[in-house]
Amino acid sequence: QLQLVESGGGLVQPGGSLRLSCAASGFTLDYYAIGWFRQAPGKEREGVSCISSSDGSTYYADSVKGRFTISRDTAKTTMYLQMNSLKPDDTAVYYCNLVSGATPLLAWGQGTQVTVSS
């Protein structure tokens, strides 16, 4: 069964940093594009960043460009989202998923809560 598990969220002050992890279970990420999404209270889920399987090219939403960095480990079983200079507007539940274009492919996991507050 293909499964992704998110972790690494928490409470952080504005300007702080967090690193989220997305661990693949039952498969490796070699052949998949994979992305991070987030859903803030009362808002629709939105794409944050993704990384391709072929050449490692990346995409970032304008709201996080220059602050967030997506990466994969060399074993290609875990994906990361390094989040710096966090803002209260980044508060959301963060999810990872395999993607085809902008379309998520798997059922959503539980996500990991990120709260940016002083």
C-alpha positions in Angstrom: 0.0 0.0 0.0 1.4 3.4 -1.0 1.5 5.7 2.0 3.1 9.0 2.8 3.5 10.2 6.4 4.1 13.8 7.3 6.0 15.0 10.4 7.9 17.9 11.8 5.3 20.5 12.5 4.9 22.5 15.6 4.6 25.9 17.2 7.2 28.5 16.2 7.5 32.2 16.5 7.4 34.6 13.5 10.7 34.6 11.8 11.5 31.1 13.0 12.2 27.9 11.1 10.8 24.4 10.8 11.7 21.4 8.7 8.9 19.1 7.6 9.4 15.5 6.5 7.4 13.3 4.3 8.3 9.6 4.5 7.2 7.1 1.9 6.1 3.7 3.0 6.1 0.7 0.7 7.8 2.5 -2.2 10.5 4.9 -3.1 10.1 8.3 -4.6 12.3 7.8 -7.6 9.7 7.9 -10.3 7.2 10.3 -8.8 6.8 14.0 -8.7 5.9 14.9 -5.1 4.6 18.1 -3.6 3.6 19.9 -0.4 0.2 21.3 0.1 -1.3 23.2 3.1 -4.8 24.0 4.4 -5.4 26.9 6.7 -8.5 27.2 8.8 -11.5 28.2 6.7 -9.5 28.1 3.5 -9.1 25.6 0.6 -6.0 23.4 0.4 -3.3 25.0 -1.8 -0.1 23.8 -3.4 3.0 25.1 -1.7 5.9 23.4 -3.5 6.8 20.4 -5.6 9.8 18.6 -7.0 10.0 16.6 -10.2 11.2 13.0 -10.4 13.2 13.4 -13.6 15.6 16.4 -13.1 14.8 17.5 -9.6 13.3 20.8 -10.8 11.3 22.6 -8.2 8.2 24.8 -8.1 7.2 27.2 -5.3 4.1 29.2 -4.7 4.8 32.9 -4.8 3.8 33.2 -1.1 6.7 31.0 0.0 9.3 31.6 -2.7 12.7 32.5 -1.2 11.7 31.2 2.2 10.9 27.5 1.7 13.1 24.9 0.1 11.9 21.4 -1.0 14.4 18.5 -1.2 14.6 14.7 -1.3 17.1 12.5 0.5 19.5 10.4 -1.6 17.7 7.2 -0.7 14.6 8.8 -2.2 12.3 7.6 0.6 11.9 11.0 2.3 11.1 14.4 1.1 11.6 17.6 3.1 10.3 21.1 3.3 12.7 23.6 5.0 10.7 26.6 6.1 12.5 29.7 7.1 11.3 33.2 8.0 7.9 31.8 8.9 5.0 34.2 9.0 1.6 33.8 10.8 0.0 33.4 7.3 2.0 30.1 7.0 -0.1 28.6 9.8 -1.9 25.6 8.4 -1.9 21.8 8.3 0.8 20.7 5.8 0.3 17.6 3.6 2.5 15.8 1.1 1.3 13.8 -1.9 2.4 12.4 -5.2 1.4 14.7 -8.0 0.8 14.6 -11.7 1.0 18.2 -12.8 -0.8 19.9 -10.0 -3.1 17.0 -9.3 -2.6 15.0 -6.1 -2.7 11.2 -6.7 -3.1 9.5 -3.3 -5.6 9.8 -0.5 -4.6 12.6 1.9 -2.8 11.6 5.1 -3.2 13.3 8.5 -0.8 16.1 7.7 1.3 18.0 10.2 0.2 21.2 12.0 2.4 24.3 11.7 1.4 27.2 13.9 3.3 30.5 13.6 2.5 32.7 16.5 4.1 34.9 19.1 
